[in-house]
């Protein structure tokens, strides 16, 4: 089911119209009621399978600097977000501690 986005030329509101082909969308601004609307180019959602997501994350991990805790922390967060998994409080706490330790090490190195 296509979703078209429009911008009202009268009041500037951005709005969406959902329709079922072969019907044609009839954009009408929900704020001012105008039918003068310009169609916008929208983002496209790409559906990927779990295997594709894991392959992409594995590729990112191949270039990961294991000596940089912040780099590992960012990758781990992306992994959890990408997989749609709750990492849990323990994992989040471990990431926060690693980030804090990296900040202390950077501060100590700058102070030397």
PADODREN-813152 format. One record per atom (N, C-alpha, C): residue number from 1; x, y, z; chain; atom name. Coordinates in Angstrom, 2 decimals, always signed. Atoms other than C-alpha are relative to their C-alpha. Layout:
{num = NUM	x = X	y = Y	z = Z	chaine = A	atome = CA}
...
end
This chain:
{num = 1	x = +0.84	y = -1.16	z = +0.00	chaine = A	atome = N}
{num = 1	x = +0.00	y = +0.00	z = +0.00	chaine = A	atome = CA}
{num = 1	x = +0.90	y = +1.24	z = +0.00	chaine = A	atome = C}
{num = 2	x = -0.86	y = -1.19	z = +0.09	chaine = A	atome = N}
{num = 2	x = +1.75	y = +3.18	z = -1.18	chaine = A	atome = CA}
{num = 2	x = -0.41	y = +1.11	z = +0.97	chaine = A	atome = C}
{num = 3	x = +0.20	y = -1.18	z = -0.83	chaine = A	atome = N}
{num = 3	x = +2.13	y = +6.17	z = +1.11	chaine = A	atome = CA}
{num = 3	x = +0.72	y = +1.14	z = -0.69	chaine = A	atome = C}
{num = 4	x = -0.59	y = -1.17	z = +0.63	chaine = A	atome = N}
{num = 4	x = +2.69	y = +9.50	z = -0.60	chaine = A	atome = CA}
{num = 4	x = +0.05	y = +1.14	z = +1.01	chaine = A	atome = C}
{num = 5	x = -0.12	y = -1.18	z = -0.86	chaine = A	atome = N}
{num = 5	x = +3.96	y = +12.56	z = +1.24	chaine = A	atome = CA}
{num = 5	x = -0.17	y = +1.25	z = -0.85	chaine = A	atome = C}
{num = 6	x = +0.27	y = -1.26	z = +0.68	chaine = A	atome = N}
{num = 6	x = +2.86	y = +16.05	z = +0.30	chaine = A	atome = CA}
{num = 6	x = +0.32	y = +1.16	z = +0.93	chaine = A	atome = C}
{num = 7	x = -0.10	y = -1.24	z = -0.75	chaine = A	atome = N}
{num = 7	x = +3.48	y = +19.63	z = +1.38	chaine = A	atome = CA}
{num = 7	x = -1.07	y = +0.93	z = -0.55	chaine = A	atome = C}
{num = 8	x = +1.07	y = -0.91	z = +0.37	chaine = A	atome = N}
{num = 8	x = +0.50	y = +21.97	z = +1.36	chaine = A	atome = CA}
{num = 8	x = +0.61	y = +1.31	z = -0.49	chaine = A	atome = C}
{num = 9	x = -0.53	y = -1.26	z = +0.54	chaine = A	atome = N}
{num = 9	x = +1.22	y = +24.99	z = -0.83	chaine = A	atome = CA}
{num = 9	x = -0.68	y = +1.21	z = +0.62	chaine = A	atome = C}
{num = 10	x = +0.69	y = -1.11	z = -0.66	chaine = A	atome = N}
{num = 10	x = -1.23	y = +27.08	z = +1.18	chaine = A	atome = CA}
{num = 10	x = +0.56	y = +0.29	z = +1.38	chaine = A	atome = C}
{num = 11	x = -0.43	y = -0.24	z = -1.38	chaine = A	atome = N}
{num = 11	x = -0.10	y = +26.54	z = +4.77	chaine = A	atome = CA}
{num = 11	x = +1.35	y = -0.64	z = +0.34	chaine = A	atome = C}
{num = 12	x = -1.33	y = +0.58	z = -0.22	chaine = A	atome = N}
{num = 12	x = +3.13	y = +24.50	z = +4.43	chaine = A	atome = CA}
{num = 12	x = +0.03	y = -1.30	z = +0.78	chaine = A	atome = C}
{num = 13	x = +0.04	y = +1.24	z = -0.77	chaine = A	atome = N}
{num = 13	x = +1.98	y = +21.44	z = +6.40	chaine = A	atome = CA}
{num = 13	x = +0.48	y = -1.18	z = -0.85	chaine = A	atome = C}
{num = 14	x = -0.41	y = +1.25	z = +0.64	chaine = A	atome = N}
{num = 14	x = +3.68	y = +18.16	z = +5.49	chaine = A	atome = CA}
{num = 14	x = -0.96	y = -1.08	z = +0.47	chaine = A	atome = C}
{num = 15	x = +0.96	y = +1.04	z = -0.36	chaine = A	atome = N}
{num = 15	x = +1.18	y = +15.28	z = +5.37	chaine = A	atome = CA}
{num = 15	x = +0.12	y = -1.18	z = -0.94	chaine = A	atome = C}
{num = 16	x = -0.07	y = +1.24	z = +0.77	chaine = A	atome = N}
{num = 16	x = +0.80	y = +11.74	z = +4.07	chaine = A	atome = CA}
{num = 16	x = -1.37	y = -0.43	z = -0.47	chaine = A	atome = C}
{num = 17	x = +1.23	y = +0.56	z = +0.55	chaine = A	atome = N}
{num = 17	x = -1.83	y = +10.07	z = +1.91	chaine = A	atome = CA}
{num = 17	x = +0.26	y = -1.47	z = -0.29	chaine = A	atome = C}
{num = 18	x = -0.09	y = +1.43	z = +0.23	chaine = A	atome = N}
{num = 18	x = -2.31	y = +6.30	z = +1.97	chaine = A	atome = CA}
{num = 18	x = -1.11	y = -0.37	z = -0.97	chaine = A	atome = C}
{num = 19	x = +1.05	y = +0.40	z = +0.93	chaine = A	atome = N}
{num = 19	x = -4.16	y = +4.73	z = -0.94	chaine = A	atome = CA}
{num = 19	x = +0.23	y = -1.42	z = -0.48	chaine = A	atome = C}
{num = 20	x = -0.05	y = +1.36	z = +0.52	chaine = A	atome = N}
{num = 20	x = -4.92	y = +1.39	z = -2.51	chaine = A	atome = CA}
{num = 20	x = -0.12	y = +0.05	z = -1.51	chaine = A	atome = C}
{num = 21	x = +0.08	y = -0.03	z = +1.46	chaine = A	atome = N}
{num = 21	x = -4.07	y = +1.05	z = -6.22	chaine = A	atome = CA}
{num = 21	x = -1.18	y = -0.85	z = -0.47	chaine = A	atome = C}
{num = 22	x = -0.32	y = -1.00	z = +1.01	chaine = A	atome = N}
{num = 22	x = -5.62	y = +1.53	z = -8.74	chaine = A	atome = CA}
{num = 22	x = -0.54	y = +1.39	z = +0.31	chaine = A	atome = C}
{num = 23	x = +0.47	y = -1.34	z = -0.37	chaine = A	atome = N}
{num = 23	x = -7.16	y = +4.47	z = -6.85	chaine = A	atome = CA}
{num = 23	x = +1.15	y = +0.99	z = -0.12	chaine = A	atome = C}
{num = 24	x = -1.00	y = -1.06	z = +0.07	chaine = A	atome = N}
{num = 24	x = -5.37	y = +7.77	z = -7.25	chaine = A	atome = CA}
{num = 24	x = -0.11	y = +0.82	z = +1.29	chaine = A	atome = C}
{num = 25	x = +0.06	y = -0.79	z = -1.23	chaine = A	atome = N}
{num = 25	x = -4.40	y = +9.74	z = -4.15	chaine = A	atome = CA}
{num = 25	x = -0.59	y = +1.37	z = -0.26	chaine = A	atome = C}
{num = 26	x = +0.57	y = -1.34	z = +0.08	chaine = A	atome = N}
{num = 26	x = -6.34	y = +12.91	z = -3.54	chaine = A	atome = CA}
{num = 26	x = +0.49	y = +0.79	z = +1.21	chaine = A	atome = C}
{num = 27	x = -0.56	y = -0.71	z = -1.15	chaine = A	atome = N}
{num = 27	x = -4.17	y = +15.09	z = -1.34	chaine = A	atome = CA}
{num = 27	x = -0.86	y = +1.19	z = +0.41	chaine = A	atome = C}
{num = 28	x = +0.74	y = -1.12	z = -0.58	chaine = A	atome = N}
{num = 28	x = -6.15	y = +17.41	z = +0.92	chaine = A	atome = CA}
{num = 28	x = +0.63	y = +0.27	z = +1.36	chaine = A	atome = C}
{num = 29	x = -0.66	y = -0.39	z = -1.25	chaine = A	atome = N}
{num = 29	x = -4.42	y = +19.29	z = +3.72	chaine = A	atome = CA}
{num = 29	x = -0.96	y = -0.14	z = +1.16	chaine = A	atome = C}
{num = 30	x = +0.88	y = +0.17	z = -1.16	chaine = A	atome = N}
{num = 30	x = -5.83	y = +18.30	z = +7.09	chaine = A	atome = CA}
{num = 30	x = -0.03	y = +1.25	z = +0.89	chaine = A	atome = C}
{num = 31	x = +0.01	y = -1.23	z = -0.80	chaine = A	atome = N}
{num = 31	x = -4.92	y = +21.70	z = +8.57	chaine = A	atome = CA}
{num = 31	x = -0.93	y = +1.06	z = -0.62	chaine = A	atome = C}
{num = 32	x = +0.76	y = -1.09	z = +0.61	chaine = A	atome = N}
{num = 32	x = -6.42	y = +24.14	z = +6.04	chaine = A	atome = CA}
{num = 32	x = -1.02	y = -0.48	z = -1.04	chaine = A	atome = C}
{num = 33	x = +0.96	y = +0.53	z = +0.96	chaine = A	atome = N}
{num = 33	x = -8.35	y = +21.83	z = +3.66	chaine = A	atome = CA}
{num = 33	x = +0.34	y = +0.23	z = -1.46	chaine = A	atome = C}
{num = 34	x = -0.39	y = -0.30	z = +1.37	chaine = A	atome = N}
{num = 34	x = -6.51	y = +23.03	z = +0.57	chaine = A	atome = CA}
{num = 34	x = +0.34	y = -1.28	z = -0.77	chaine = A	atome = C}
{num = 35	x = -0.40	y = +1.13	z = +0.86	chaine = A	atome = N}
{num = 35	x = -6.06	y = +20.64	z = -2.37	chaine = A	atome = CA}
{num = 35	x = +1.24	y = +0.36	z = -0.81	chaine = A	atome = C}
{num = 36	x = -1.25	y = -0.41	z = +0.67	chaine = A	atome = N}
{num = 36	x = -3.01	y = +22.58	z = -3.59	chaine = A	atome = CA}
{num = 36	x = +1.16	y = -0.57	z = +0.81	chaine = A	atome = C}
{num = 37	x = -1.09	y = +0.65	z = -0.73	chaine = A	atome = N}
{num = 37	x = -0.23	y = +20.23	z = -2.51	chaine = A	atome = CA}
{num = 37	x = +1.04	y = -0.51	z = -0.99	chaine = A	atome = C}
{num = 38	x = -1.12	y = +0.47	z = +0.83	chaine = A	atome = N}
{num = 38	x = +3.16	y = +19.30	z = -3.92	chaine = A	atome = CA}
{num = 38	x = +0.50	y = -1.31	z = +0.58	chaine = A	atome = C}
{num = 39	x = -0.48	y = +1.31	z = -0.44	chaine = A	atome = N}
{num = 39	x = +4.28	y = +15.68	z = -3.77	chaine = A	atome = CA}
{num = 39	x = +1.49	y = +0.09	z = +0.32	chaine = A	atome = C}
{num = 40	x = -1.39	y = -0.01	z = -0.45	chaine = A	atome = N}
{num = 40	x = +7.56	y = +15.16	z = -1.88	chaine = A	atome = CA}
{num = 40	x = +0.66	y = -1.34	z = -0.30	chaine = A	atome = C}
{num = 41	x = -0.75	y = +1.24	z = +0.13	chaine = A	atome = N}
{num = 41	x = +10.27	y = +12.59	z = -2.38	chaine = A	atome = CA}
{num = 41	x = +0.22	y = -0.52	z = +1.41	chaine = A	atome = C}
{num = 42	x = -0.04	y = +0.58	z = -1.34	chaine = A	atome = N}
{num = 42	x = +10.09	y = +10.27	z = +0.61	chaine = A	atome = CA}
{num = 42	x = +1.16	y = -0.97	z = +0.13	chaine = A	atome = C}
{num = 43	x = -0.97	y = +1.04	z = -0.28	chaine = A	atome = N}
{num = 43	x = +12.57	y = +7.97	z = +2.27	chaine = A	atome = CA}
{num = 43	x = -0.62	y = -1.35	z = -0.34	chaine = A	atome = C}
{num = 44	x = +0.46	y = +1.34	z = +0.31	chaine = A	atome = N}
{num = 44	x = +12.35	y = +4.35	z = +1.28	chaine = A	atome = CA}
{num = 44	x = +0.48	y = -0.93	z = +1.10	chaine = A	atome = C}
{num = 45	x = -0.37	y = +0.98	z = -1.02	chaine = A	atome = N}
{num = 45	x = +12.31	y = +1.60	z = +3.87	chaine = A	atome = CA}
{num = 45	x = +0.48	y = -1.27	z = -0.70	chaine = A	atome = C}
{num = 46	x = -0.56	y = +1.20	z = +0.57	chaine = A	atome = N}
{num = 46	x = +14.49	y = -1.34	z = +3.00	chaine = A	atome = CA}
{num = 46	x = -0.08	y = -1.10	z = +1.05	chaine = A	atome = C}
{num = 47	x = +0.11	y = +1.11	z = -0.92	chaine = A	atome = N}
{num = 47	x = +13.60	y = -4.61	z = +4.64	chaine = A	atome = CA}
{num = 47	x = +1.14	y = -0.96	z = -0.25	chaine = A	atome = C}
{num = 48	x = -1.12	y = +0.93	z = +0.11	chaine = A	atome = N}
{num = 48	x = +16.59	y = -6.82	z = +5.35	chaine = A	atome = CA}
{num = 48	x = -0.25	y = -1.17	z = +0.92	chaine = A	atome = C}
{num = 49	x = +0.11	y = +1.18	z = -0.83	chaine = A	atome = N}
{num = 49	x = +16.73	y = -10.30	z = +6.67	chaine = A	atome = CA}
{num = 49	x = +1.05	y = +0.02	z = +1.09	chaine = A	atome = C}
{num = 50	x = -0.94	y = +0.08	z = -1.13	chaine = A	atome = N}
{num = 50	x = +18.53	y = -11.23	z = +9.85	chaine = A	atome = CA}
{num = 50	x = +1.41	y = -0.33	z = -0.48	chaine = A	atome = C}
{num = 51	x = -1.33	y = +0.38	z = +0.50	chaine = A	atome = N}
{num = 51	x = +21.38	y = -12.82	z = +7.88	chaine = A	atome = CA}
{num = 51	x = +0.72	y = +1.19	z = -0.63	chaine = A	atome = C}
{num = 52	x = -0.60	y = -1.20	z = +0.59	chaine = A	atome = N}
{num = 52	x = +21.96	y = -9.60	z = +5.90	chaine = A	atome = CA}
{num = 52	x = +0.49	y = +0.96	z = +1.07	chaine = A	atome = C}
{num = 53	x = -0.39	y = -0.91	z = -1.09	chaine = A	atome = N}
{num = 53	x = +22.03	y = -7.55	z = +9.10	chaine = A	atome = CA}
{num = 53	x = +1.24	y = -0.52	z = +0.71	chaine = A	atome = C}
{num = 54	x = -1.16	y = +0.58	z = -0.67	chaine = A	atome = N}
{num = 54	x = +24.48	y = -9.95	z = +10.73	chaine = A	atome = CA}
{num = 54	x = +1.25	y = +0.12	z = -0.86	chaine = A	atome = C}
{num = 55	x = -1.14	y = -0.15	z = +0.91	chaine = A	atome = N}
{num = 55	x = +26.74	y = -9.88	z = +7.65	chaine = A	atome = CA}
{num = 55	x = +0.54	y = +1.42	z = +0.04	chaine = A	atome = C}
{num = 56	x = -0.44	y = -1.39	z = -0.03	chaine = A	atome = N}
{num = 56	x = +26.82	y = -6.08	z = +7.70	chaine = A	atome = CA}
{num = 56	x = +0.70	y = +0.33	z = +1.31	chaine = A	atome = C}
{num = 57	x = -0.62	y = -0.24	z = -1.30	chaine = A	atome = N}
{num = 57	x = +27.59	y = -6.00	z = +11.42	chaine = A	atome = CA}
{num = 57	x = +1.35	y = -0.72	z = +0.10	chaine = A	atome = C}
{num = 58	x = -1.27	y = +0.73	z = +0.00	chaine = A	atome = N}
{num = 58	x = +30.32	y = -8.62	z = +10.93	chaine = A	atome = CA}
{num = 58	x = +1.05	y = +0.77	z = -0.80	chaine = A	atome = C}
{num = 59	x = -0.92	y = -0.82	z = +0.79	chaine = A	atome = N}
{num = 59	x = +31.87	y = -6.44	z = +8.22	chaine = A	atome = CA}
{num = 59	x = +0.49	y = +1.19	z = +0.81	chaine = A	atome = C}
{num = 60	x = -0.39	y = -1.12	z = -0.85	chaine = A	atome = N}
{num = 60	x = +31.85	y = -3.50	z = +10.62	chaine = A	atome = CA}
{num = 60	x = +0.96	y = -0.46	z = +1.09	chaine = A	atome = C}
{num = 61	x = -0.84	y = +0.52	z = -1.08	chaine = A	atome = N}
{num = 61	x = +33.40	y = -5.66	z = +13.35	chaine = A	atome = CA}
{num = 61	x = +1.41	y = -0.32	z = -0.50	chaine = A	atome = C}
{num = 62	x = -1.32	y = +0.33	z = +0.54	chaine = A	atome = N}
{num = 62	x = +36.26	y = -6.64	z = +11.03	chaine = A	atome = CA}
{num = 62	x = +0.95	y = +1.20	z = +0.08	chaine = A	atome = C}
{num = 63	x = -0.83	y = -1.20	z = -0.07	chaine = A	atome = N}
{num = 63	x = +37.50	y = -3.03	z = +11.07	chaine = A	atome = CA}
{num = 63	x = +0.01	y = +0.64	z = +1.36	chaine = A	atome = C}
{num = 64	x = +0.13	y = -0.54	z = -1.35	chaine = A	atome = N}
{num = 64	x = +36.88	y = -2.54	z = +14.78	chaine = A	atome = CA}
{num = 64	x = +1.36	y = +0.06	z = +0.70	chaine = A	atome = C}
{num = 65	x = -1.24	y = -0.15	z = -0.78	chaine = A	atome = N}
{num = 65	x = +39.74	y = -1.21	z = +16.91	chaine = A	atome = CA}
{num = 65	x = -0.29	y = -0.51	z = +1.41	chaine = A	atome = C}
{num = 66	x = +0.28	y = +0.62	z = -1.29	chaine = A	atome = N}
{num = 66	x = +39.62	y = -3.54	z = +19.91	chaine = A	atome = CA}
{num = 66	x = +0.67	y = +0.73	z = +1.16	chaine = A	atome = C}
{num = 67	x = -0.68	y = -0.76	z = -1.04	chaine = A	atome = N}
{num = 67	x = +41.96	y = -1.21	z = +21.82	chaine = A	atome = CA}
{num = 67	x = -0.73	y = +1.31	z = +0.31	chaine = A	atome = C}
{num = 68	x = +0.78	y = -1.22	z = -0.21	chaine = A	atome = N}
{num = 68	x = +39.38	y = +1.58	z = +21.61	chaine = A	atome = CA}
{num = 68	x = -1.36	y = -0.40	z = +0.59	chaine = A	atome = C}
{num = 69	x = +1.25	y = +0.43	z = -0.64	chaine = A	atome = N}
{num = 69	x = +36.61	y = +0.86	z = +24.17	chaine = A	atome = CA}
{num = 69	x = -1.23	y = +0.72	z = -0.54	chaine = A	atome = C}
{num = 70	x = +1.15	y = -0.73	z = +0.52	chaine = A	atome = N}
{num = 70	x = +34.37	y = +3.58	z = +22.73	chaine = A	atome = CA}
{num = 70	x = -0.46	y = -0.57	z = -1.33	chaine = A	atome = C}
{num = 71	x = +0.31	y = +0.60	z = +1.29	chaine = A	atome = N}
{num = 71	x = +34.55	y = +2.02	z = +19.30	chaine = A	atome = CA}
{num = 71	x = -0.76	y = -1.31	z = +0.21	chaine = A	atome = C}
{num = 72	x = +0.66	y = +1.28	z = -0.30	chaine = A	atome = N}
{num = 72	x = +33.58	y = -1.38	z = +20.74	chaine = A	atome = CA}
{num = 72	x = -1.39	y = +0.26	z = +0.57	chaine = A	atome = C}
{num = 73	x = +1.28	y = -0.33	z = -0.62	chaine = A	atome = N}
{num = 73	x = +30.80	y = +0.21	z = +22.80	chaine = A	atome = CA}
{num = 73	x = -1.02	y = +0.44	z = -1.06	chaine = A	atome = C}
{num = 74	x = +0.92	y = -0.45	z = +1.06	chaine = A	atome = N}
{num = 74	x = +29.28	y = +1.96	z = +19.74	chaine = A	atome = CA}
{num = 74	x = -0.46	y = -1.18	z = -0.85	chaine = A	atome = C}
{num = 75	x = +0.35	y = +1.17	z = +0.80	chaine = A	atome = N}
{num = 75	x = +29.41	y = -1.29	z = +17.76	chaine = A	atome = CA}
{num = 75	x = -0.98	y = -0.91	z = +0.75	chaine = A	atome = C}
{num = 76	x = +0.88	y = +0.87	z = -0.80	chaine = A	atome = N}
{num = 76	x = +27.79	y = -3.28	z = +20.58	chaine = A	atome = CA}
{num = 76	x = -1.41	y = +0.59	z = +0.08	chaine = A	atome = C}
{num = 77	x = +1.32	y = -0.63	z = -0.04	chaine = A	atome = N}
{num = 77	x = +24.96	y = -0.75	z = +20.85	chaine = A	atome = CA}
{num = 77	x = -0.71	y = -0.15	z = -1.35	chaine = A	atome = C}
{num = 78	x = +0.59	y = +0.19	z = +1.33	chaine = A	atome = N}
{num = 78	x = +24.41	y = -0.89	z = +17.07	chaine = A	atome = CA}
{num = 78	x = -0.47	y = -1.43	z = -0.19	chaine = A	atome = C}
{num = 79	x = +0.37	y = +1.41	z = +0.11	chaine = A	atome = N}
{num = 79	x = +24.35	y = -4.68	z = +17.27	chaine = A	atome = CA}
{num = 79	x = -1.34	y = -0.25	z = +0.68	chaine = A	atome = C}
{num = 80	x = +1.25	y = +0.19	z = -0.72	chaine = A	atome = N}
{num = 80	x = +21.61	y = -4.64	z = +19.89	chaine = A	atome = CA}
{num = 80	x = -1.17	y = +0.68	z = -0.69	chaine = A	atome = C}
{num = 81	x = +1.06	y = -0.74	z = +0.67	chaine = A	atome = N}
{num = 81	x = +19.61	y = -1.99	z = +18.07	chaine = A	atome = CA}
{num = 81	x = -0.40	y = -0.68	z = -1.31	chaine = A	atome = C}
{num = 82	x = +0.25	y = +0.64	z = +1.29	chaine = A	atome = N}
{num = 82	x = +19.95	y = -3.73	z = +14.70	chaine = A	atome = CA}
{num = 82	x = -0.77	y = -1.30	z = +0.16	chaine = A	atome = C}
{num = 83	x = +0.65	y = +1.29	z = -0.22	chaine = A	atome = N}
{num = 83	x = +18.83	y = -7.06	z = +16.11	chaine = A	atome = CA}
{num = 83	x = -1.33	y = +0.14	z = +0.74	chaine = A	atome = C}
{num = 84	x = +1.26	y = -0.22	z = -0.68	chaine = A	atome = N}
{num = 84	x = +15.95	y = -5.46	z = +18.00	chaine = A	atome = CA}
{num = 84	x = -0.07	y = -0.69	z = +1.35	chaine = A	atome = C}
{num = 85	x = -0.07	y = +0.70	z = -1.27	chaine = A	atome = N}
{num = 85	x = +17.10	y = -7.05	z = +21.21	chaine = A	atome = CA}
{num = 85	x = +0.25	y = +0.98	z = +1.13	chaine = A	atome = C}
{num = 86	x = -0.33	y = -0.74	z = -1.22	chaine = A	atome = N}
{num = 86	x = +17.08	y = -5.61	z = +24.69	chaine = A	atome = CA}
{num = 86	x = +1.30	y = -0.61	z = +0.52	chaine = A	atome = C}
{num = 87	x = -1.29	y = +0.51	z = -0.45	chaine = A	atome = N}
{num = 87	x = +20.67	y = -5.90	z = +25.85	chaine = A	atome = CA}
{num = 87	x = +0.01	y = -0.23	z = +1.50	chaine = A	atome = C}
{num = 88	x = +0.08	y = +0.20	z = -1.44	chaine = A	atome = N}
{num = 88	x = +19.68	y = -5.74	z = +29.49	chaine = A	atome = CA}
{num = 88	x = +0.80	y = +1.03	z = +0.77	chaine = A	atome = C}
{num = 89	x = -0.66	y = -1.00	z = -0.84	chaine = A	atome = N}
{num = 89	x = +20.77	y = -3.54	z = +32.36	chaine = A	atome = CA}
{num = 89	x = +1.46	y = -0.32	z = +0.24	chaine = A	atome = C}
{num = 90	x = -1.39	y = +0.38	z = -0.25	chaine = A	atome = N}
{num = 90	x = +23.95	y = -5.52	z = +33.03	chaine = A	atome = CA}
{num = 90	x = +0.90	y = +0.39	z = -1.17	chaine = A	atome = C}
{num = 91	x = -0.78	y = -0.32	z = +1.19	chaine = A	atome = N}
{num = 91	x = +25.15	y = -5.06	z = +29.47	chaine = A	atome = CA}
{num = 91	x = +0.16	y = +1.51	z = -0.14	chaine = A	atome = C}
{num = 92	x = -0.05	y = -1.47	z = +0.07	chaine = A	atome = N}
{num = 92	x = +24.26	y = -1.35	z = +29.44	chaine = A	atome = CA}
{num = 92	x = +0.95	y = +0.56	z = +1.04	chaine = A	atome = C}
{num = 93	x = -0.88	y = -0.45	z = -1.07	chaine = A	atome = N}
{num = 93	x = +26.08	y = -0.91	z = +32.76	chaine = A	atome = CA}
{num = 93	x = +1.46	y = -0.27	z = -0.37	chaine = A	atome = C}
{num = 94	x = -1.37	y = +0.33	z = +0.40	chaine = A	atome = N}
{num = 94	x = +29.19	y = -2.68	z = +31.42	chaine = A	atome = CA}
{num = 94	x = +0.47	y = +0.96	z = -1.08	chaine = A	atome = C}
{num = 95	x = -0.38	y = -0.96	z = +1.05	chaine = A	atome = N}
{num = 95	x = +29.17	y = -0.41	z = +28.33	chaine = A	atome = CA}
{num = 95	x = +0.27	y = +1.37	z = +0.59	chaine = A	atome = C}
{num = 96	x = -0.20	y = -1.30	z = -0.64	chaine = A	atome = N}
{num = 96	x = +28.80	y = +2.69	z = +30.50	chaine = A	atome = CA}
{num = 96	x = +1.31	y = +0.04	z = +0.78	chaine = A	atome = C}
{num = 97	x = -1.25	y = +0.07	z = -0.75	chaine = A	atome = N}
{num = 97	x = +31.69	y = +1.57	z = +32.71	chaine = A	atome = CA}
{num = 97	x = +1.20	y = +0.04	z = -0.95	chaine = A	atome = C}
{num = 98	x = -1.09	y = +0.00	z = +0.98	chaine = A	atome = N}
{num = 98	x = +33.89	y = +0.91	z = +29.66	chaine = A	atome = CA}
{num = 98	x = +0.20	y = +1.41	z = -0.56	chaine = A	atome = C}
{num = 99	x = -0.09	y = -1.36	z = +0.52	chaine = A	atome = N}
{num = 99	x = +33.07	y = +4.36	z = +28.31	chaine = A	atome = CA}
{num = 99	x = +0.61	y = +0.94	z = +1.03	chaine = A	atome = C}
{num = 100	x = -0.53	y = -0.82	z = -1.08	chaine = A	atome = N}
{num = 100	x = +33.81	y = +5.96	z = +31.68	chaine = A	atome = CA}
{num = 100	x = +1.50	y = -0.23	z = +0.17	chaine = A	atome = C}
{num = 101	x = -1.42	y = +0.34	z = -0.12	chaine = A	atome = N}
{num = 101	x = +37.14	y = +4.12	z = +31.90	chaine = A	atome = CA}
{num = 101	x = +0.80	y = +0.62	z = -1.14	chaine = A	atome = C}
{num = 102	x = -0.69	y = -0.59	z = +1.16	chaine = A	atome = N}
{num = 102	x = +38.08	y = +5.28	z = +28.40	chaine = A	atome = CA}
{num = 102	x = +0.15	y = +1.51	z = +0.19	chaine = A	atome = C}
{num = 103	x = -0.09	y = -1.44	z = -0.26	chaine = A	atome = N}
{num = 103	x = +37.30	y = +8.89	z = +29.40	chaine = A	atome = CA}
{num = 103	x = +1.08	y = +0.32	z = +1.02	chaine = A	atome = C}
{num = 104	x = -1.04	y = -0.22	z = -1.03	chaine = A	atome = N}
{num = 104	x = +39.49	y = +8.60	z = +32.51	chaine = A	atome = CA}
{num = 104	x = +1.39	y = -0.17	z = -0.60	chaine = A	atome = C}
{num = 105	x = -1.30	y = +0.25	z = +0.62	chaine = A	atome = N}
{num = 105	x = +42.35	y = +7.16	z = +30.45	chaine = A	atome = CA}
{num = 105	x = +0.39	y = +1.16	z = -0.92	chaine = A	atome = C}
{num = 106	x = -0.28	y = -1.14	z = +0.87	chaine = A	atome = N}
{num = 106	x = +42.05	y = +9.98	z = +27.90	chaine = A	atome = CA}
{num = 106	x = +0.40	y = +1.22	z = +0.82	chaine = A	atome = C}
{num = 107	x = -0.31	y = -1.15	z = -0.86	chaine = A	atome = N}
{num = 107	x = +42.04	y = +12.59	z = +30.67	chaine = A	atome = CA}
{num = 107	x = +1.39	y = -0.14	z = +0.61	chaine = A	atome = C}
{num = 108	x = -1.32	y = +0.23	z = -0.59	chaine = A	atome = N}
{num = 108	x = +45.10	y = +11.02	z = +32.30	chaine = A	atome = CA}
{num = 108	x = +1.09	y = +0.20	z = -1.05	chaine = A	atome = C}
{num = 109	x = -1.00	y = -0.14	z = +1.08	chaine = A	atome = N}
{num = 109	x = +46.94	y = +10.93	z = +28.96	chaine = A	atome = CA}
{num = 109	x = +0.19	y = +1.47	z = -0.35	chaine = A	atome = C}
{num = 110	x = -0.08	y = -1.42	z = +0.31	chaine = A	atome = N}
{num = 110	x = +46.12	y = +14.60	z = +28.31	chaine = A	atome = CA}
{num = 110	x = +0.72	y = +0.76	z = +1.11	chaine = A	atome = C}
{num = 111	x = -0.61	y = -0.68	z = -1.14	chaine = A	atome = N}
{num = 111	x = +47.29	y = +15.58	z = +31.80	chaine = A	atome = CA}
{num = 111	x = +1.48	y = -0.29	z = +0.12	chaine = A	atome = C}
{num = 112	x = -1.43	y = +0.38	z = -0.13	chaine = A	atome = N}
{num = 112	x = +50.68	y = +13.88	z = +31.37	chaine = A	atome = CA}
{num = 112	x = +0.87	y = +0.89	z = -0.81	chaine = A	atome = C}
end
